[in-house]
Amino acid sequence: MNTARDWEKPIRRLERLMRLRSFPVAFRLFEDRQAVSEIPFIRRVNHKTTLCQLINLVRNFDWSVGAEVGDFMSVVCPSIIGLADIPDYMKDGTFRSIVWTKSRADAKKCESEIPRVPTGKYEAVAMAPLVYNPFDPDIVLIYANPAQIMLLINSLQFEDYEVMQFHCVGESSCSDAIVRCHLERRPALSIPCYGERRYGHAQDDELVMAVPAELMDKALSGMEALYRRGIRYPISYAGAETDVTQAFPAAYGSTDMIMKLRGQDNRLLLGVTGSIATGKSTVAEMLEELGARTIDFDILSRSVVEPDKPAWNDIVAFFGKQILNEDRSLNRAKLREIVFKDLEKKKKLESFQHPRIFEAFFELVEQYAGEDPDVIIQAVVPLLIEVNMQSFFHHVIMVYASEEEQKKRLMQRDGASEEMAMSMIRSQLSVDEKKGYCDLVVDNSGSMEETRKQVEKLWQKLKKMQKER
């Protein structure tokens, strides 16, 4: 069965960030029961089953399973997902009052409150690990502990925030997750019920969230953004008896650093950023010609890892001498290949480089400000937004170019194919997303003359802002 997209990469990324112990489950209802047989590696159990058993076979046994109304041990499960209606003795409360409620009146009320997919449209259900691209799902079921679920909620709330409300019908909790999500197209959280724990083997610490398939990219994007800000799973304990300053996100503890950089004189500190091939260096050179002092973080990043410098020593001690060229300089291509495959090694490399880069940055800022208290300093930082440096600067300048122009420049400048160019562009935060963090924008999509006119106007604006300060 063909799928509209490749789910493997985003789902593997989500599994890694959340550290899930079972597969996210692709869930889909089919109007034609014959379509289920077209799913690769689909299995049909050879005994009567329950819905929660099937889910367990998918998320923990690595199976792809399909079922019709006749495959279930009773009408309860298929009635939840619209494959059958419930008989009158269930509607009037007789059935559920046997175990779950004190009276038939309570049971009837309970039965009427359980959300169900309307009958008459669907003939079968299929479930499979989504990472294998079995089919395009209606919804995705994610089983996780409360901390992991909280991270997932935070991720979904990161952009276009809205408060989330969840329900609990008690027994038949699959309706709270599966049906509400299917019908309302909103994330739905459920506490697995007694039946799911007994027959579906849900663990004591597990919750389940159903996410509409169309919101999975939003969940992953939000989770990656939170990861860059230090919000990750597992959550490390700060310790009630310790100084927790270092455990908070950087924004809470960077006041002294910000004040030191901005200084008490009349200096104006600018951050210059932009996505790949937007022309950051071009704009920086124009500002430098007009009188700005420049600190280029690409140059600093190369300088601090020169042979025998502290960062170089740390990197070689951790990664080994195999990442060196013959002249003892770092083999950046080999190092990039190593850290690209391992997030933990990437963070380790950054821990060796970033403190030294910031030390050099602080020294240059103080040097330039000492030479001229009215200096305008521009720091050219390609990943300024990604590493959350925007608060260090009085103003952040975004050098903008259209995606089409970026692609064209990469193909001309680096000889990249169109596919490679687009891959490079989309591996970074988009230009439009970065714009939201910047208060000044230079559009470098046009000619050099057009850009220069913008930069000259910007320079006059900066001088005016500096004077008004």
C-alpha positions in Angstrom: 0.0 0.0 0.0 1.5 3.4 -1.0 1.8 6.2 1.5 1.6 9.9 0.9 4.8 10.5 2.8 7.8 8.7 4.3 7.1 8.4 8.0 10.4 6.7 9.0 12.6 9.7 9.6 10.3 11.8 11.7 9.1 8.9 13.8 12.6 7.6 14.5 13.5 11.2 15.6 10.4 11.3 17.8 11.2 7.9 19.3 14.7 9.1 20.1 13.8 12.4 21.6 11.0 10.9 23.8 13.0 7.6 24.4 9.8 5.6 23.9 9.8 1.9 24.8 7.1 0.9 22.4 6.3 1.8 18.8 4.0 4.7 17.9 0.9 3.0 16.4 -0.6 4.0 13.1 -4.3 3.6 13.4 -6.8 3.7 10.5 -10.4 2.8 9.9 -11.2 1.4 6.4 -14.5 1.8 4.5 -13.7 -1.3 2.4 -12.5 -4.4 4.3 -10.6 -5.6 1.3 -8.2 -2.7 1.5 -6.8 -4.1 4.7 -5.4 -7.2 2.9 -3.3 -4.9 0.7 -1.2 -3.7 3.7 2.3 -5.2 3.7 2.9 -7.9 6.3 -0.7 -7.6 7.7 -1.7 -10.3 10.1 -5.1 -11.6 11.3 -5.3 -13.2 14.7 -6.7 -16.8 14.7 -8.8 -16.3 17.8 -11.3 -13.8 19.1 -9.6 -10.7 20.4 -10.0 -7.3 22.0 -9.0 -3.9 20.6 -6.4 -3.4 23.4 -4.8 -6.8 22.6 -4.4 -5.7 19.0 -2.7 -2.5 20.0 -0.3 -4.4 22.3 0.6 -6.7 19.4 1.5 -3.7 17.3 3.4 -1.5 19.8 5.3 -4.3 21.6 5.3 -7.3 19.3 6.1 -5.3 16.1 3.1 -6.7 14.2 0.8 -5.2 11.6 -2.7 -6.3 12.4 -6.2 -6.0 10.8 -9.6 -6.9 12.1 -13.3 -6.9 11.2 -16.3 -7.0 13.5 -16.3 -10.8 13.6 -12.7 -10.9 14.9 -13.7 -9.4 18.3 -14.8 -11.4 21.3 -17.8 -9.1 21.9 -19.5 -6.2 20.4 -18.0 -3.8 23.0 -14.7 -3.1 21.1 -16.1 -2.8 17.5 -18.9 -0.6 18.8 -16.3 2.0 20.0 -14.7 2.3 16.6 -17.9 2.3 14.5 -17.8 -1.3 13.2 -21.0 -2.3 15.0 -23.8 -0.9 17.1 -24.5 -2.0 20.7 -27.6 -4.0 21.5 -30.4 -2.7 23.7 -29.3 -4.6 26.8 -26.1 -2.5 26.7 -27.9 0.8 25.9 -30.2 0.4 28.9 -27.4 -0.2 31.3 -27.9 -3.9 32.0 -24.5 -5.0 30.8 -22.3 -2.4 32.4 -24.1 -2.5 35.7 -23.0 -6.1 36.2 -19.6 -4.9 37.2 -18.9 -1.2 36.8 -21.7 0.7 38.3 -24.0 0.5 41.3 -27.2 0.7 39.3 -28.6 0.4 35.8 -29.3 4.1 35.8 -25.7 4.8 36.4 -24.6 2.3 33.8 -27.1 3.8 31.2 -25.6 7.2 31.9 -22.1 5.9 31.5 -23.0 4.1 28.2 -24.5 7.2 26.8 -21.4 9.3 27.6 -18.9 7.0 25.9 -17.9 8.6 22.6 -18.2 6.2 19.6 -17.4 6.5 15.9 -20.8 6.4 14.1 -21.7 3.1 12.5 -22.3 2.4 8.9 -19.2 4.0 7.3 -16.3 1.6 8.2 -15.9 -2.1 7.8 -12.4 -2.8 9.2 -9.5 -1.4 11.3 -5.8 -1.8 10.8 -2.9 -0.9 13.0 0.9 -1.1 12.5 4.2 0.5 13.7 4.1 3.8 11.9 7.8 3.8 11.4 7.4 1.1 8.7 5.2 3.3 6.5 2.4 0.7 6.4 -0.4 3.1 5.4 -1.4 6.7 5.9 -2.9 6.7 9.4 -6.0 8.6 10.6 -4.4 9.0 14.1 -1.2 7.9 15.9 -1.3 6.3 19.3 1.7 7.0 21.6 2.2 5.2 24.9 4.5 6.8 27.3 5.0 7.7 31.0 3.6 10.9 32.4 6.9 12.8 32.0 7.1 11.9 28.3 3.5 12.7 27.8 4.0 16.1 29.4 6.9 16.8 27.0 4.6 15.8 24.1 1.9 18.2 25.3 4.5 21.0 25.7 5.7 20.3 22.1 2.1 20.5 20.7 1.6 23.8 22.6 4.9 25.3 21.5 3.4 27.0 18.5 -0.3 28.3 18.3 -0.7 27.6 22.0 -4.0 26.4 23.3 -4.9 24.8 26.7 -5.6 21.1 26.4 -8.6 19.4 28.0 -8.9 15.7 28.4 -11.7 13.3 29.4 -12.1 10.0 31.4 -15.1 7.7 30.9 -13.4 5.1 33.2 -13.7 1.7 31.6 -13.5 1.7 27.8 -10.8 4.4 27.9 -9.9 3.6 24.3 -12.9 5.8 23.4 -11.2 8.8 25.2 -8.1 8.5 23.1 -9.0 6.9 19.8 -12.6 8.2 19.2 -12.2 11.7 20.5 -9.1 12.2 18.4 -10.6 10.6 15.3 -13.8 12.7 15.5 -12.4 16.0 16.8 -9.0 16.0 15.1 -7.4 17.1 18.3 -4.9 15.4 20.6 -6.6 13.2 23.1 -5.1 11.8 26.3 -6.3 8.7 28.1 -5.5 6.9 31.3 -5.5 3.2 30.2 -8.4 1.5 31.9 -8.6 -1.8 33.9 -9.3 -3.8 30.7 -6.4 -2.3 28.8 -4.0 -3.1 31.6 -5.3 -6.7 32.1 -5.8 -7.6 28.4 -3.6 -5.0 26.6 -0.8 -5.2 29.1 -0.6 -1.4 29.5 1.9 -0.8 32.4 1.2 1.0 35.6 3.2 4.1 34.6 1.8 4.4 31.1 -0.6 6.9 29.6 -1.7 7.0 26.0 -2.1 10.0 23.7 -3.8 9.9 20.3 -2.5 12.5 17.9 -4.1 13.3 14.5 -1.7 12.3 11.8 -1.7 15.9 10.5 -0.3 17.2 13.8 2.7 14.8 14.0 5.0 17.3 12.3 3.9 20.0 14.7 4.7 17.7 17.7 8.1 16.9 16.4 9.0 20.5 15.5 7.9 21.7 18.9 9.9 19.0 20.6 13.1 19.8 18.6 12.7 23.5 19.5 12.3 22.6 23.2 15.3 20.3 23.0 17.4 23.3 21.7 16.3 25.2 24.7 17.3 22.5 27.1 13.9 20.9 27.7 14.5 17.2 27.2 13.6 13.7 28.4 14.7 12.2 30.7 14.4 15.2 33.0 17.4 15.4 35.2 16.8 16.2 38.9 18.2 19.5 40.1 18.1 18.5 43.8 16.1 20.4 46.4 19.1 21.0 48.6 21.4 22.4 45.9 21.8 25.7 44.0 19.6 25.2 41.0 20.8 28.2 39.0 22.5 26.1 36.4 19.5 23.8 36.0 17.3 26.5 34.7 17.1 27.4 30.9 19.8 29.9 30.0 17.5 32.9 29.7 17.0 32.8 33.5 20.6 33.0 34.4 22.2 35.1 31.7 21.4 38.6 33.1 24.9 39.3 34.3 26.3 38.1 30.9 23.9 40.3 29.0 24.7 43.3 31.1 28.4 42.8 30.7 28.2 42.5 26.9 25.9 45.5 26.5 28.0 47.5 28.8 27.4 50.9 30.5 28.8 53.0 27.7 27.3 54.0 24.4 28.3 50.9 22.5 25.7 49.3 20.2 25.9 45.6 19.9 24.3 44.0 16.8 23.7 40.3 16.0 23.7 39.6 12.3 22.2 36.3 11.2 20.3 34.6 8.4 19.9 31.2 6.8 22.4 29.6 4.4 23.2 31.6 1.2 21.2 34.7 2.2 24.3 36.9 2.1 25.2 37.5 5.7 28.8 38.2 4.9 27.9 40.6 2.1 25.7 42.7 4.4 28.4 42.5 7.2 31.1 43.8 4.8 28.9 46.7 3.8 28.3 47.6 7.5 32.0 47.3 8.2 32.7 49.8 5.3 30.3 52.2 7.0 32.2 52.0 10.3 31.0 48.9 12.2 33.5 46.6 13.9 33.0 43.0 13.0 33.2 39.8 15.0 32.7 36.7 12.8 31.8 33.6 14.7 32.9 31.3 11.9 36.4 32.8 12.2 36.2 32.4 16.0 35.0 28.8 15.7 38.1 27.9 13.6 40.5 29.9 15.7 39.6 28.3 19.1 40.3 24.7 17.7 43.7 25.4 16.2 46.3 22.8 17.2 47.3 22.7 20.9 44.7 25.2 22.0 42.4 24.1 25.0 39.4 23.2 22.8 41.6 21.3 20.4 43.1 19.3 23.3 39.7 18.4 24.6 38.3 17.4 21.2 41.3 15.1 20.5 41.2 13.6 23.9 37.6 12.7 23.5 37.3 11.7 19.8 40.9 10.4 19.2 43.6 11.3 16.8 41.8 9.8 13.9 39.9 13.1 13.5 43.2 15.0 12.7 44.7 15.9 9.3 48.4 15.4 8.7 49.2 18.9 9.8 47.4 18.2 13.2 44.4 20.4 12.3 40.9 19.0 12.8 39.5 17.0 9.9 36.1 18.8 9.9 34.5 16.5 7.4 35.3 13.4 9.5 34.3 15.1 12.7 31.0 16.3 11.1 30.3 12.8 10.0 30.7 11.4 13.5 28.5 14.0 15.3 25.9 14.0 12.6 25.0 10.4 13.6 25.1 10.9 17.4 23.3 13.7 19.2 25.3 13.0 22.4 28.6 13.4 20.6 27.4 16.5 19.0 26.5 18.0 22.4 29.9 17.0 23.7 31.7 18.7 20.8 29.7 21.9 21.4 30.7 21.8 25.1 34.3 21.9 24.1 33.9 24.7 21.5 31.2 27.0 22.6 32.7 28.2 26.0 35.9 29.1 24.2 34.1 30.9 21.4 32.2 33.0 23.9 35.4 33.8 25.8 36.9 35.1 22.6 33.7 37.0 21.8 33.6 38.7 25.2 37.3 39.7 24.9 36.8 41.3 21.5 33.7 43.2 22.5 35.5 44.6 25.5 38.5 45.5 23.3 36.5 47.3 20.7 34.4 49.1 23.3 37.6 50.1 25.2 39.0 51.7 22.0 35.8 53.5 21.2 32.8 53.8 23.7 30.6 54.8 20.8 31.5 51.8 18.7 28.9 49.8 16.8 29.9 46.1 16.9 28.3 43.5 14.7 28.6 39.8 15.5 28.0 37.6 12.5 26.4 34.4 13.9 24.9 32.0 11.4 23.1 30.0 14.2 22.3 32.9 16.5 18.7 31.9 16.8 19.3 28.2 17.1 21.7 28.7 20.1 19.4 31.3 21.7 21.9 34.2 21.6 19.4 36.9 20.6 19.2 38.4 24.1 22.9 39.3 24.1 22.4 42.0 21.5 20.7 45.4 21.5 19.3 44.6 18.0 19.3 41.5 15.8 19.6 42.0 12.0 18.1 39.3 9.8 19.6 39.0 6.3 16.8 37.7 4.1 16.6 36.1 0.7 13.8 34.0 -0.8 14.1 30.3 -0.8 14.3 30.3 -4.5 17.2 32.7 -4.4 19.0 30.7 -1.7 18.7 27.6 -3.9 20.0 29.4 -6.9 23.0 30.7 -5.0 23.9 27.4 -3.5 23.8 25.7 -6.9 26.0 28.4 -8.4 28.4 28.9 -5.4 28.8 25.3 -4.3 27.9 23.3 -7.4 25.1 21.7 -5.4 22.3 19.8 -7.1 18.8 21.2 -6.7 17.9 18.4 -4.4 21.0 18.9 -2.2 20.5 22.7 -2.2 16.9 22.3 -0.9 18.1 19.7 1.7 20.7 22.1 3.0 18.2 25.0 3.2 15.5 23.0 4.9 17.9 21.5 7.4 18.0 24.9 9.1 15.3 27.0 10.7 13.3 28.6 7.9 13.9 32.2 7.0 10.3 33.1 7.9 10.7 31.5 11.3 13.9 33.4 12.0 12.3 36.6 11.1 10.1 36.5 14.2 13.2 36.8 16.4 14.7 39.8 14.6 13.8 43.4 14.8 15.7 44.6 11.7 15.6 43.0 8.3 17.8 43.5 5.1 16.3 41.9 2.0 19.2 40.6 0.0 17.1 38.9 -2.7 17.9 41.6 -5.3 21.0 43.3 -6.7 24.0 44.5 -4.8 23.0 48.1 -5.4 19.5 47.5 -3.9 21.1 45.8 -0.9 23.6 48.6 -0.4 20.9 51.2 -0.3 19.1 49.2 2.4 22.3 48.9 4.4 23.0 52.6 4.2 19.5 53.4 5.4 19.9 50.9 8.2 23.2 52.5 9.2 21.6 55.8 9.5 18.8 54.3 11.6 21.3 52.6 13.8 23.2 55.8 14.4 19.9 57.5 15.3 18.9 54.8 17.7 22.4 54.9 19.3 22.1 58.7 19.8 18.6 58.4 21.3 19.8 55.8 23.8 
